[in-house]
């Protein structure tokens, strides 16, 4: 737990952008707090056209349930 009293999110895994967004939405449909995020803004780099992976984050206490749903949902 952080100093602010909030838990740090757990990384479920990393997928291509569209898959990460769809998976995060599916997890939210199932009642799991989830979001897709990247570490940096790719639009400001020379690598804009290259595919990249986006992490899907969930609450740490929901990680096992999220893993169960994700294993049948999107390729890694």
C-alpha positions as CSV (number, residue, x, y, z in Angstrom):
1,X,0.0,0.0,0.0
2,X,1.3,3.5,-0.8
3,X,1.8,6.3,1.6
4,X,-1.5,7.8,0.4
5,X,-3.3,4.7,1.6
6,X,-4.2,3.4,-1.9
7,X,-3.0,0.1,-3.3
8,X,-0.8,0.2,-6.3
9,X,-2.5,-1.5,-9.3
10,X,-1.3,-4.9,-10.5
11,X,-0.1,-5.5,-14.1
12,X,-2.2,-8.1,-15.7
13,X,-0.1,-8.2,-18.8
14,X,0.7,-6.3,-22.0
15,X,-1.2,-6.5,-25.3
16,X,-1.3,-4.6,-28.6
17,X,-3.2,-1.3,-28.1
18,X,-6.6,-2.4,-29.5
19,X,-6.5,-5.7,-27.6
20,X,-5.6,-4.0,-24.4
21,X,-8.4,-1.5,-24.7
22,X,-11.0,-4.2,-25.5
23,X,-9.7,-6.5,-22.7
24,X,-9.9,-3.6,-20.1
25,X,-13.5,-2.9,-21.3
26,X,-14.4,-6.6,-21.0
27,X,-12.9,-6.7,-17.5
28,X,-14.9,-3.6,-16.4
29,X,-18.1,-5.4,-17.8
30,X,-17.3,-8.2,-15.4
31,X,-17.0,-5.8,-12.5
32,X,-13.2,-5.7,-12.3
33,X,-11.6,-2.2,-12.1
34,X,-9.3,-2.2,-15.1
35,X,-7.5,0.2,-17.4
36,X,-5.1,0.1,-20.3
37,X,-2.1,2.4,-20.2
38,X,1.2,3.2,-21.7
39,X,4.4,4.5,-20.1
40,X,4.9,7.3,-22.6
41,X,3.3,9.2,-25.4
42,X,4.3,7.5,-28.7
43,X,3.1,10.4,-30.8
44,X,6.1,12.5,-29.8
45,X,8.7,9.9,-30.8
46,X,10.1,8.8,-34.1
47,X,8.7,5.4,-33.4
48,X,5.0,6.3,-33.9
49,X,4.4,3.8,-36.7
50,X,5.8,0.8,-34.8
51,X,3.5,-1.5,-32.9
52,X,3.8,-1.4,-29.2
53,X,2.4,-3.2,-26.2
54,X,0.1,-1.5,-23.7
55,X,-0.2,-2.7,-20.1
56,X,-3.6,-3.6,-18.6
57,X,-3.8,-2.7,-14.9
58,X,-6.2,-4.1,-12.4
59,X,-6.7,-3.8,-8.6
60,X,-4.3,-6.2,-6.9
61,X,-7.2,-7.9,-5.1
62,X,-8.9,-8.6,-8.4
63,X,-5.8,-10.0,-10.2
64,X,-6.6,-13.7,-10.1
65,X,-10.2,-13.2,-11.4
66,X,-8.8,-10.9,-14.1
67,X,-6.3,-13.5,-15.1
68,X,-9.1,-16.1,-15.4
69,X,-11.1,-13.9,-17.8
70,X,-8.0,-12.7,-19.8
71,X,-6.6,-16.1,-20.5
72,X,-9.6,-16.9,-22.8
73,X,-10.0,-13.4,-24.2
74,X,-7.0,-11.9,-26.1
75,X,-3.7,-13.2,-27.3
76,X,-0.6,-12.0,-25.5
